[in-house]
């Protein structure tokens, strides 16, 4: 339940965490020359380990490798028991509780709350692509940095 409490805290502090998350992303992009010199494929595992610890503690991160926390109010959609990445199922219980795990609030109810705190929920309306299961366990921060540095949409943080 400590992890669940941390998830709820992250949503309540979504605006602040979004700012921090953006700074981390910009630092990662700024380090692109270093990542290139070292080799993206060599730094992925150590950075994924750091990411797993930090994001795991704050967001109960599942390490899908395609983080959308900035678009989902700091509520990770991979925590949905049905793995729904683009909104809630039709079974959200009264009070916003999950249909599958009735002791937990629906990830998407939390996402809407966090999204309102961040930007009036406008980013929640972005359609998320399906999960690429080949990226599980990889660093989403590194992948995002590589994409933003100009390596194209198909980048998997490989050689």
C-alpha positions, 0 to 999 in steps of 0.5 A: 500500500505504500506504493499506492500512496506514492501513486496518489501523492504523485497525482496530487502533485502532478504540476510540480512533478511535470516540471521536474519530469520536463527538466529531466527530459531536457537534461537527457536531450542535452546529454545526447552527445555523451550518449552517442559517444558512449553508445545508446545501447551501452547506457540503456541498462544502467539508466533503466535501472535508475529509472526503475528505482525512481519512477517505480517509487513515485509512480509504480512504474512498470518499465514499458519503455514508452512513458506517457506520464506527462500526458496522463496527469502523472498516473501511469496507465500501465497500472490499469489491470486491463492495461488500458492506455487511452482511457477508462473501461466501462466498468469504473465503479461508483466513487471512481474505484476500479472494476477489477481491483475495487480497493483501488481508484481507477488509474484513469480517474486519477489521470483526469485529476492529475491532468486537470492540475497540470494543464486542464486535462488537454494532454489527456486527449492525446491518443496514445499508440499501442504498447511496443512490447519490445521496449519493456524494461528499456529506459523511456528517458533515454529513448525519448532523448534520442527521439527528441535529439533527432534519431527518428520515430523508430528508434529503440535506443539500440546501436 
